[in-house]
Amino acid sequence: MIRFSNVTKAYSKDTVALERLNLEIDQGEFVFLVGASGSGKSTMVRLILKEMEPSAGAIFVNGTKLSSVPRRRIPQL
């Protein structure tokens, strides 16, 4: 399960990619990210892969808060 809890990602004061995103994807579900250019699709994936950190909020994978896990351990979750 992947859960975004009030996740915000701002690149600068004027550039916010995601704002207060709440999303839960259960095991076995398929999700398609569809949206206009600049709507935050790639940012969501980069946050899950821990290529970047959220500005606010938390992301959980199988109940584990990503901020508490080293990036090299992400595939094991």
Secondary structure, DSSP 8 states (H G I E B T S, - for coil): -EEEEEEEEEEETTEEEEEEEEEEE-TT--------TTSSHHHHHHHHTTSS--SEEEEEETTEEGGGS-GGGGGG-
